[in-house]
Amino acid sequence: MRGYTNMKTIGLLANAAIAGLCLVSQASAAVYTWTGATNNGADSSKWSQKKNWDLGGSYPSSAADTAIFTGVLPTALNNIPAGPIGTVSVTGGSYDLTGLNVNTLTLNGGSLSGGIYTVNADYSDAGWAGETGNTFNPKLNAGGTTINAGGTNSLLVTLPDLSTIAGGGSGTLNFGTIPVGGTVTFTFQHTQASGLTLHEAFQTAGLGGGEISILHGVTPVSVTDGELMALVSSGTESYTLTGLNPGAVSGTLVFESNFDNAELAPITITLIGNVDPVPEPTSLALLGVAGLLLMKRRPR
């Protein structure tokens, strides 16, 4: 019995130790700011060097941690944990964090350089808010890098004839002839890994005549050359093309995401068609009167 009691006590102590370790692990989750202590010599560029962070006693290493970079040197880091790190925010300077695996990556006044990055939840750049027309640049402050979305993702456009175009592909939407006020509907579907947010831009080129509008959600957008609509939602987006003014339509629509994965590459649609004028009501009325007069004059 005494042996059983001792074993039970040991088991309880072990469980308590494990629970304690969990609490320590949870307690270590924090917000860290890079200080890059220059007196560390070769260690000054090491992410894993505790002295290089403001908290001193640890460094960001888990999905619960946040790492902030404000422009402090050095800006080319090594020994980056396998991750994923919870959040990385660059608010100043240009940092090379090649190999970073992060859930949320935010550029807000700072920039990235280097090689390959993996983002599992959301990659955003505050600079996108200032872009208009066809100037949308997913790499506005991350030029030269490769930023891939983690998990399994896809982009898919479904045209009115039910044909589809996947990420990186191209196709033609020939809507024929529609009258002013006539409509054509197509959909853009983005399927992403659980928890991932895609930011896409819908861009146009060569449609400078103002013959059509695109209805996305509840806001119609008059499409002329250089229009852009930024999307942040997930699922399926439905677009309704409406004839506005008479004339031929010939141009391109481009759906572009903010990630570099091949399956998330831009989709290009060549748009072809024609918008015919609607007969004026006065003209219809005159035709009706002329018809009645002809009927009266017809011999019986």
Buried (B, 14 or more C-beta within 10 A) or exposed (E): EEEEEEEEEEEEEEEEEEEEEEEEEEEBBBBBBBBBBEEBEEBBBBBBBBBBBEBEEBBBBBBBBBBBBBBBEBBEBBEBBEBBBBBBBBBBBBBBBBBBBBBBBBBBBBBBBBEEBBBBBBBBBBBBEEBEEBEBBBBBBBEEBBBBBBBEBBBBBBBBEEEBBBBBBEBEBBBEEBEBEBBBBBBBBBBBBEEBBBBBBBBBBBBEBEBBBBBBEEEEBBBBBBBBBBBEEEEEBEBEBBBBEBBEBBBBBBBBBBBBBEBBBBBBBBBBBBBEEBEEEEEEEEEEEEEEEEEEEEEE
